Amino acid sequence: MTLTTIVRPDADAAAAAVPASSAEAVMAIDARKTYGTGDAAVHALDGVTVGFGAGALTAIMGPSGSGKSTLLHCLAGLDTLTDGTVLLGGTDLGVLREKELTRVRRDRIGFVFQSFNLVPTLTAEENITLPLDLARRDVDQAWFDELVDVVGLRTRLGHRPAELSGGQQQRVAVARALVSRPEVVFADEPTGNLDSRAGAEVLALLRRAVREFGQTVVMVTHDAVAASYADRIVFLADGRTVGELIDPEPEAVLDQMKRISR
């Protein structure tokens, strides 16, 4: 399906070119995901082909049931396609054995979830370094220190999740996602459990990771303001891609969502 690309009239030409000129860090090719069989079958993804540029923040939006979370989970190797291909760099996730897929998720992918997913018995520092501990890799102390300063948690490293605010917990989750220097960070409604101020802080962190560290971020969100932090938005409806926005602003995002809903 050919996407409808909408660029804000006053968009900076360089900013608008970011996703198009970058190599694809991860992509889906004719991705199909079906739950159930026969008359009860639900086609969550119905032939989605879309790429996500390296060094860019891309948001995925769509109405409830459009397939956006299913697409994210398949791109991240958390779920498998019924048919089609997901490529992470040059790796076809669909042909990997479970052990190999686990290694890819551990070493090449970072995750930020709506519910934070921190280990309650570990301190903030231990939660941040958990991916490296599981992989039995040494902590790059200079990188760790830079991340801690970026997320503003220097004085909270010894605290457990229950002793942190929701915004602080999500900042721990962002640092955990970045500590292993993954190829792609996937964020599933990362501000869904936060108030507007804490949500803005987390989005600014993701934006900064892209701008300063060259990180690739793919984010599912239903919030137009959150989506406006992205370089590009891909819209889904009924399991298919139906359009995109480059260099979006909240008003344009809302207009596009209204058109999709109609």
C-alpha positions in Angstrom: 0.0 0.0 0.0 1.3 3.5 -0.8 1.4 5.7 2.2 0.1 9.2 2.1 3.0 11.4 3.3 2.0 14.7 4.9 4.7 17.3 5.6 4.0 20.5 7.6 4.3 23.4 5.2 6.8 25.2 7.3 8.8 22.0 8.1 12.6 22.4 8.0 13.8 20.5 4.9 16.5 18.7 6.8 14.2 17.6 9.6 11.7 16.3 7.0 14.4 14.3 5.3 15.6 12.5 8.5 13.5 9.3 8.2 13.6 9.1 4.4 17.4 9.5 4.2 18.3 7.1 7.1 18.9 3.4 6.7 16.2 1.2 8.0 17.0 0.0 11.5 14.0 -2.3 11.6 11.3 -3.1 9.1 8.2 -5.2 8.4 7.5 -6.7 5.0 4.0 -7.9 4.2 3.5 -8.5 7.9 0.4 -10.5 8.8 -0.8 -11.6 12.2 -4.0 -13.5 12.7 -5.5 -14.6 16.0 -8.0 -17.5 15.9 -9.3 -19.4 12.9 -12.3 -19.6 10.6 -15.1 -17.2 11.3 -13.5 -16.2 14.6 -10.2 -15.2 13.0 -9.0 -11.6 13.8 -6.5 -10.1 11.4 -4.5 -7.8 13.6 -2.0 -7.1 10.9 -3.1 -7.4 7.2 -0.1 -7.0 5.0 1.9 -4.2 6.6 5.1 -3.1 4.9 6.9 -0.3 6.7 10.4 0.7 7.7 11.8 2.6 10.6 14.8 4.8 10.0 18.0 4.5 12.1 18.7 7.5 14.3 15.1 8.7 14.3 12.1 8.7 16.6 9.1 7.2 14.9 5.6 7.0 16.5 3.0 4.4 15.5 -0.6 5.6 16.0 -4.1 4.4 15.1 -7.5 3.7 16.6 -8.0 1.0 19.2 -7.7 -2.3 17.5 -5.7 -1.0 14.6 -2.8 -3.3 15.2 -0.2 -0.8 16.5 0.8 -2.7 19.6 0.8 -6.0 17.7 3.1 -4.5 15.1 5.5 -3.1 17.8 5.6 -6.5 19.6 6.4 -8.3 16.3 9.1 -5.8 15.4 10.6 -6.3 18.9 10.5 -10.1 18.7 8.0 -10.3 21.6 5.5 -11.9 19.2 5.7 -13.8 15.9 4.0 -13.1 12.6 1.6 -15.5 11.0 3.2 -14.6 7.7 5.7 -12.0 6.4 9.1 -10.8 7.6 10.6 -8.7 10.3 14.2 -7.5 9.7 16.3 -6.1 12.5 19.2 -4.7 10.6 20.0 -7.7 8.3 18.6 -10.3 10.7 15.3 -12.0 9.8 13.7 -12.6 13.2 11.3 -15.2 11.8 14.0 -17.8 11.2 15.7 -17.6 14.6 15.4 -20.3 17.2 14.0 -19.2 20.5 17.5 -19.2 22.1 18.8 -17.0 19.3 15.8 -14.7 19.5 16.3 -14.3 23.2 19.9 -13.3 22.6 18.7 -10.7 20.0 16.2 -9.2 22.4 18.8 -9.1 25.2 21.7 -7.7 23.2 20.2 -5.6 20.4 16.9 -4.3 21.6 15.8 -2.1 24.4 12.2 -1.9 25.9 10.2 0.8 27.6 6.8 -0.3 28.8 3.7 1.6 30.0 3.9 -0.3 33.3 7.6 0.4 33.9 8.4 -3.3 34.5 11.0 -2.7 37.1 12.1 -5.4 39.5 10.7 -4.3 42.9 13.5 -5.9 45.0 16.3 -4.2 43.1 17.5 -0.6 43.5 17.3 1.9 40.6 21.0 1.3 39.8 20.5 -2.5 39.8 17.4 -2.2 37.6 19.4 0.0 35.1 22.2 -2.5 34.8 20.0 -5.6 34.8 20.3 -6.2 31.0 24.1 -6.2 31.3 24.0 -8.5 34.4 21.8 -11.0 32.6 24.2 -10.9 29.6 27.2 -11.2 31.9 28.6 -8.1 30.4 30.7 -5.5 32.3 29.1 -2.1 32.9 30.7 0.7 30.9 31.0 3.1 33.8 31.5 6.2 31.8 28.3 5.4 29.7 26.4 4.5 32.9 27.4 7.8 34.5 26.3 9.8 31.4 23.0 8.0 31.3 22.3 8.6 35.0 23.1 12.3 34.6 20.9 12.5 31.5 17.9 10.9 33.3 18.6 12.9 36.5 18.7 10.1 38.9 22.1 10.5 40.5 20.6 10.9 44.0 18.1 8.1 43.6 20.2 5.2 42.6 20.0 3.4 45.9 16.2 3.6 46.0 13.8 0.8 45.1 10.9 1.4 42.7 8.3 1.8 45.5 10.4 4.7 46.8 10.3 6.5 43.4 7.6 8.5 41.7 6.0 7.2 38.5 8.1 9.6 36.4 11.3 8.5 38.2 10.5 4.8 37.6 10.0 5.4 33.9 13.3 7.3 33.8 14.9 4.3 35.3 13.2 2.2 32.6 14.5 4.5 29.9 18.1 4.3 31.3 17.8 0.5 31.4 16.7 0.4 27.8 19.7 2.5 26.7 22.4 1.0 28.9 23.3 -1.8 26.5 23.5 0.6 23.5 20.8 -1.3 21.6 20.1 -1.0 17.9 16.5 -0.1 18.6 14.5 1.0 21.6 10.8 0.1 21.5 8.5 2.1 23.7 4.9 0.9 24.2 2.7 3.8 25.5 5.7 5.0 27.6 3.7 7.9 29.1 0.4 6.1 29.5 0.7 5.9 33.3 2.2 9.3 33.9 0.9 12.8 34.4 1.6 15.4 31.8 4.7 16.8 33.4 6.3 13.4 34.0 5.3 12.3 30.6 7.0 15.3 29.0 10.2 14.5 30.9 10.2 11.0 29.6 9.5 12.1 26.0 12.3 14.7 26.2 14.6 11.9 27.3 13.7 9.8 24.3 14.1 12.8 22.1 17.5 13.5 23.6 18.6 9.9 23.1 17.9 10.3 19.4 19.4 13.7 19.0 22.6 13.2 21.1 23.3 9.5 21.0 21.9 8.6 17.6 19.5 6.1 19.1 16.6 4.6 17.1 13.3 4.7 18.9 10.0 3.2 17.8 7.1 4.3 20.0 3.4 3.4 20.1 1.2 6.1 21.5 -2.4 7.3 21.4 -1.5 10.8 22.5 -1.1 13.5 19.9 1.2 15.6 22.1 3.5 12.6 22.7 3.5 11.7 19.0 4.5 15.3 18.2 7.9 14.6 19.7 8.6 12.1 16.8 10.4 12.8 13.5 7.7 10.8 11.8 4.3 9.1 12.6 3.0 6.0 10.9 -0.7 5.6 11.1 -2.5 2.2 11.1 -6.2 1.3 10.7 -7.7 -2.2 10.5 -4.2 -3.8 10.5 -3.0 -1.7 7.5 -0.8 1.3 7.0 -3.0 4.3 6.0 -0.7 7.3 6.1 2.2 9.1 7.7 3.2 12.5 9.0 6.7 14.0 8.9 7.8 16.6 11.4 4.3 16.5 13.1 2.5 19.0 15.3 -0.3 18.0 17.7 -3.0 19.7 15.6 -2.0 17.9 12.4 -1.9 14.6 14.3 -5.4 15.1 15.6 -6.7 16.0 12.2 -5.2 12.8 10.7 -6.7 10.7 13.5 -10.1 12.2 12.8 -9.8 11.4 9.1 -8.8 7.8 9.9 -11.7 7.4 12.4 -14.2 8.6 9.7 
